[in-house]
Amino acid sequence: VSRSSYDLSRVQMSTKTKLGKMCRSNAMFIVLSLFLIFFCDTTSSECVQEAPCTCSLPDGYYYNLTALADAKSLLAKSDNYTVYFHPCTNVNMTIENKANCSTENVSLCILHNVNKTVLTTGTVKETKMKLSDNDKFPIFEIHHNDTKITINIVCFMGDKETSFVLDSVSAKTYYFKLVSPYGCKLQREIGLSTGSLLVILFFVSAGVYFIGGIIVLKALRGATGWEMVPNHEFWCKLPSLVRDGVVFAFNCCRADSYERI
């Protein structure tokens, strides 16, 4: 009786150990799945900046405002501010009375109309092109010292001209709107991807292998029926080999043993 009780308790302990390992494995799998879901959701909507005025989306679309680099500086005026903006490149920016905005080349210059002083500047190096918080349109975001400039890029195909306006000012944060036909989403020319080429190569190779093999075996050996297929014994065993491989993988890469049974 004592022997049976010992065996029973041993079986119960073994069962608890297996259940504990299974729960830990499931927990790790759930955590990993959640991480991948949140990570993929975060990165799938990013617009990766490739150049000062170019960024690409994961779906093959992209934004490209490089054409504005060859245009004149954009001008935005309000009661208190005059803003000069030259996207994509730094230039020797000239403001009122033909004075220079800065001793260095810049891409943005904000001038106070009353004090006639330069409040802040920005360069291409300080500019980041990305999607807005709601991922609906691209923006230029410039950080210069403690000042932040956000330029919303709006697509408009009705006019070939590009407009630049000051929306609002809050403390040391400036919001602008750039309306341009160059701000529209573009699609890259779609060609054969690496995966497509590999699939085509696979089917061509498989066709040459089977059709060529059948012709050779029929002509040289006089094979008939299933024997005309090259290496027909291997292809007969392939389903069972795949099944054994799947079972082996789901058993955590451990073969059945006498002790486990």
Order of alpha helices (4+ residues) and beta strands (2+ residues): alpha-beta-beta-beta-beta-beta-beta-beta-beta-beta-beta-beta-beta-beta-alpha-alpha
